[in-house]
Amino acid sequence: MNRAVRGPVFIAGRATCNVLQPSPGSDIWNVMPDTSEYVARLLEYTRGEDPVEMQKQTVSLISNLVEGVGDETLRRRPAADRWSVAEILAHLADAEIPVSWRYRQMIEQDGCVLAAYDQDLWARLGDYGSRSPHDSLQQFRLLREANVAMLERLSPEEWQRGGVHAERGAISIQEFVRHVAGHDRNHVEQIRKVLGK
């Protein structure tokens, strides 16, 4: 039986918190998904861009794409295994909740553990297909505005704080903000493609 042991995580050369680490000879981390291609794609979206500015623009970009498009069209899936625009909007609204928590946890507890979540389970529990696309966009807008306002008040030292993401390892707030901006752009491009714009 594989056992995990608690041990320190080092960020910027200092131990910051205890997290589960595999014991010698354990293959416990082999169950973690390989997200390197996904992360590389998100980083490519943000190359040469200010990620906070990108996050500020996301709601406007999406609003312009869905303006005048009926709910029936927004709820139509492009394929059985692909999310509709309405489901993407519900996902963005729900995803901004752990984003908010992660930012604040990293600021308050430098080096904290950032748990992953199952977006497909959240979609099922949140019944994304039945949610109003306009309500989801409004929820996303309000949460995003609060997060951007907070980010704009961070000190240089706070930007360097970070955590340990369950799937991606050590990450600073600065890196996480870039990740979120890339995540936004990834979904903006999906919406553009689904709507043929």
ChimeraX attribute file (.defattr): number of C-alpha atoms within 10 A of each C-alpha:
attribute: neighborCount
match mode: 1-to-1
recipient: residues
	/A:1	5
	/A:2	10
	/A:3	13
	/A:4	16
	/A:5	11
	/A:6	12
	/A:7	14
	/A:8	14
	/A:9	22
	/A:10	14
	/A:11	19
	/A:12	13
	/A:13	7
	/A:14	10
	/A:15	12
	/A:16	18
	/A:17	18
	/A:18	15
	/A:19	17
	/A:20	14
	/A:21	16
	/A:22	16
	/A:23	14
	/A:24	10
	/A:25	8
	/A:26	13
	/A:27	12
	/A:28	14
	/A:29	11
	/A:30	8
	/A:31	7
	/A:32	10
	/A:33	9
	/A:34	11
	/A:35	10
	/A:36	11
	/A:37	9
	/A:38	13
	/A:39	14
	/A:40	12
	/A:41	14
	/A:42	20
	/A:43	18
	/A:44	12
	/A:45	19
	/A:46	18
	/A:47	11
	/A:48	8
	/A:49	12
	/A:50	12
	/A:51	21
	/A:52	18
	/A:53	11
	/A:54	20
	/A:55	22
	/A:56	17
	/A:57	14
	/A:58	19
	/A:59	20
	/A:60	12
	/A:61	14
	/A:62	20
	/A:63	13
	/A:64	11
	/A:65	16
	/A:66	22
	/A:67	9
	/A:68	8
	/A:69	11
	/A:70	10
	/A:71	14
	/A:72	8
	/A:73	15
	/A:74	22
	/A:75	20
	/A:76	18
	/A:77	16
	/A:78	14
	/A:79	9
	/A:80	8
	/A:81	7
	/A:82	13
	/A:83	21
	/A:84	24
	/A:85	28
	/A:86	28
	/A:87	25
	/A:88	24
	/A:89	28
	/A:90	27
	/A:91	22
	/A:92	20
	/A:93	20
	/A:94	20
	/A:95	18
	/A:96	19
	/A:97	15
	/A:98	14
	/A:99	18
	/A:100	16
	/A:101	13
	/A:102	21
	/A:103	23
	/A:104	17
	/A:105	18
	/A:106	23
	/A:107	21
	/A:108	13
	/A:109	14
	/A:110	20
	/A:111	28
	/A:112	22
	/A:113	22
	/A:114	23
	/A:115	12
	/A:116	11
	/A:117	12
	/A:118	7
	/A:119	12
	/A:120	11
	/A:121	10
	/A:122	15
	/A:123	17
	/A:124	10
	/A:125	9
	/A:126	15
	/A:127	12
	/A:128	23
	/A:129	20
	/A:130	11
	/A:131	15
	/A:132	17
	/A:133	23
	/A:134	17
	/A:135	14
	/A:136	20
	/A:137	21
	/A:138	16
	/A:139	18
	/A:140	22
	/A:141	19
	/A:142	13
	/A:143	17
	/A:144	22
	/A:145	14
	/A:146	11
	/A:147	21
	/A:148	16
	/A:149	12
	/A:150	13
	/A:151	18
	/A:152	9
	/A:153	9
	/A:154	12
	/A:155	9
	/A:156	9
	/A:157	8
	/A:158	17
	/A:159	18
	/A:160	18
	/A:161	22
	/A:162	30
	/A:163	27
	/A:164	23
	/A:165	18
	/A:166	15
	/A:167	16
	/A:168	15
	/A:169	11
	/A:170	20
	/A:171	20
	/A:172	23
	/A:173	21
	/A:174	18
	/A:175	16
	/A:176	20
	/A:177	22
	/A:178	23
	/A:179	21
	/A:180	21
	/A:181	25
	/A:182	25
	/A:183	21
	/A:184	21
	/A:185	21
	/A:186	15
	/A:187	18
	/A:188	20
	/A:189	13
	/A:190	17
	/A:191	22
	/A:192	15
	/A:193	12
	/A:194	19
	/A:195	17
	/A:196	8
	/A:197	9
